[in-house]
């Protein structure tokens, strides 16, 4: 039986309905815009900042490895001694790349988020923090290999400014994966040093850098005051560059990295004195670093 009430209903024309929708949008748009902005911040920027122990920024155990032949370079265990003006040390384990440093920064960012050296994560979360646009299981293997290398990485660093102070780590972290979840446990000594003295870094900005040397320089320069001057040889040692390369080629590689950092706003200016073989660098003010992304 037909409902008698329906006979009294007058259906509006489409143009009238559109007017009502437009009126509703006028009232709700400011609130929707604010909501969408909040959502975008949460989705697009899950973690804006990460940190590295300051001494690891100045005396790095990571290397700007070539893409070709990298797997072979990282397959065999090595023992490496290093010495810079900031300290000396020894590293034992698999050769660590700049991509490995990215993974470590992600882990430290998550440790800071959870306020503990032991936390749960997953491959999708790690990939998002690495700024991989479309997370996919095909990247899981490289992440797993990197986490495995950190489990075999030990080192000590003796600080140049504190002769009786040294930092020793048996392994950087341990990771256990099960059914898509990853339990990461940072070595307690490593984590304590991280809490004691760390350098603030913009993760989105670092992940946006295309060159390995640019990433190493961003980390290195973030732990120093500006402006600064460095001999080329000092930078070669601090960044674990190949010292067998021709000096002209090394200088050109450094200039290319500095140009990328300048183009993306981290470096305000840089100059190279060929006679003195010195780079002069001026970074953006630290209060402006949070805008780098």
N, C-alpha and C positions, 0 to 999 in steps of 0.2 A: 504493500500500500504506500502510495506517494505521501511524503511528509508535507502537510499543508503549509508549514513555515517556509518551504523552499519557493512557494509561489510569490512571496513578498520580497524576495532577494533580487536586487538589480545589479548585474555584473558590470564592472567598470571597463572602459576601453583601455587598450594597452598603453596609450599615451598618458592616461590618468595614473595608471599603475607606476609608470616610469617616473612621473612627477613625485609620487609618494616615496619611491625608493631613493630618489635624489635628495629629498628633504631629510630622510633618515640618515643618509650618508653625510649630509652637512653637519648634523648633530654629533654623529659617532666618529667621524674621521680623525679628529684630534686625539681621541682616546685610542683608536685603532693604530694610529701612527706611533704613539708612545709604546703601545704593546708590541708592535712589530719590531721597533727599535730594540727593545729589551730582548725579544726572542732572537733577533739577529746577533746580538752581543753574545748570548749564551751558545748559540749554534756555531757561529763563525769564529768565535774567539774563546774556546774552552779554557785555554791557559795563555795569558799574554806574556808572562815573564817566567824565566828560568834562571838558574844560578849554577855557578861552578866554583869549587874551592879556588880562592884567589891564586894560591901557589901553582895550581894546575893550569891557570891561565898564562902564567909567566914562564913556567918550565913544563912544557907540554909533553905528553907521551903519545900524541897523535901525529900522523904523517900525511902530507898531501900526496897520496899514492896515485899513480896513473891508472886509468880505467883498464887499459890493455895490460894483461898479465897480473892484475891485482889479486886474483884468486890464488895464484901460485905464490905471490909474495906473502900472503897471509896464511898459507898452509903450514909452514914450518915454524916451530918455536924458535925464538931468538933471545939473546941477552944483549941489551944495549946500554952503554954508559953515556951520559950526557952531562955537559957542564955549560952554564951560562953565567952572566953577571948576577943572576938572582938566586942561583943555587946549583948544586950538582946532585946527580942521582943515578940510579940504575933501574932498568925495566926488564922484566922477564915474562915472556908469554908470546902470544901471537902478535904480529904487527897490527897496530890499530890505525884505522883510517879516519878521515874526517867524518865519514858517514857514521862510524862507530861513536864518534863524539856527539853527533846529533842524537843518537839513541840514548847515550848517557845523560844528555841534557833533558830529554823527555822523562827519563826515570827520576832524575833529581827534581824536576818540576812536579811530578806526581808525589814524590816523597814529601815535598813541601806542602802540597795540597792536603795530604792525609796526615801530616805532622808525625810521621814515623818512617823508619828505615825499612819497614816490611809492609807491603801493600799488594792488593790484587788489581790487575788491569786486564786488557785483552788486546788482540792484534788491531782491531778496528780503532780503539782509542789511541794506540801508539801511532797508527798511520795518520789519524786526523791531526795529532799534535806535530807530526812530521810535515804537515801541509800537503799530504797526498790528496789530490782533488777527489778521486774516486777510489776509496779503500777497496782492496781486492785481495783474496787469499794468495794470489801469485807473489805478493810482497812478503808474506809471512816467513818464507824460508830465509831471506836475508836478515830479517829482524832476529830470528832464532839463532842464526850463525853469529850475529853480533853479540847477543846476550851470552852465548857460549864462550866467545873470546874473552869477555869480561870475567867469566868464571875462572879463567886460567891466567889472568893478568895480575902480577904482583910487582911492586916497586917500592923504592924508598927515595925520598928527597931530603937533602940536607940544606937548610936555608943559609944563604950567604950572609945575611944580616944577623943571624943567630946561630953561632957555631955549635952550641950545645942543643939545638932544637932540630929534630928531624921527624919526618913523617913516613911511616912504614905501613904497607898494606899487603896482606897475604893474597887477597883477591878483591876485585872492585865490587862485584855483586854476584849473587847466585839467582838463577831463575828456574822455576818449575812450571811446566805447562800441562794442563789437563782439561780436556773437553772445552777448549776455547778460552779458558781462563789462564792467566799467567800470574804466579806469585813471585814477586821480585823482592829480594832481601839484599839491601846494600850492606857491605862490610861495615861493622860498627866503628872501626877506626876512621874509615873513609867518611862515613856519615858525620862523625863528631868533628872532623876537620872542616867539613862542609858547613856545619853549624857555627864553628868558631870564626871562620873568615871566608866570606864568599863574595863573588862579584855578580852584580845584577846584570842580566842579559835579556834582550827582547827576543823571544823565540820566533814569533812570526817574521821579524826582520831577518834573523839569521837564516831561517829556512828559505827565505826569498832570494838569498845570495846564490849565484850560480857557480862561482869558483871556489874550489877547496881552499886555496890560498886566501881568498877574501874572507872566508869563514874563520880561518885560523887567526888572521889579522884582526878581525872584529873582536874575537875573544881576547886576544893578546892586548889590544889597545884599550879595551874596556876596563882593564885592571890598572891602567896608568893615568896619570894626570896629563892634561893638555895645556900648551903644546909640548911636544917632545922631539928629540933628535936621536937617530940611531945610525950607526955605521951599517952598511949592507951586511957585513959579516955577522954582526950581532943579530940581525933579523934572520939570517940564514940558520944560525944556531938555534935561536929561540923557536923557529917554526919548523924545525927538522927538514929543511930543504936539502936537496941533493947538492952537496958541496963540490962535486966533481964537474958540475955544469960550468960552462963559460960565464965569466962575471957579467959580460954584456947581456947574456940571455937571462941571467938571474935578475938583474936590474929591470929588464923589460917585463919579466913576470910580476915583480913587485909593483911596478908602475901600473900594470893592467889591473891588479887587485885593488890598488889605491883608487884608481879611476872608478871602479865599480862601487866602492864604498862612498866615494864623493858623489857619484851620480844618484845614489839612493839616500843621501842625506846624513850619513854617519860622520864622514869627514867633511870639514868645512874647507880645508885647503891642504895641499901637500906640495913639497918641492924637493928636487934632488940636486945636490951640489956634486958634480962629477969629479972635480979636483979633490975635494975632501972625502968623496964617497960617503956622503951623509944624506939621509932623508930627514926632512923637517915635516912634522905632521901636526895638524890641529883638528881635533874632533869636536863634534857638537857638544854643547854644555850638557852635563849629566842630567839636569832637570828636564831636558828635552828628549832624553832617551826613550821615555815611555811612549812617545808618539811614533817611534820607529816600528813599523809593522807592514 
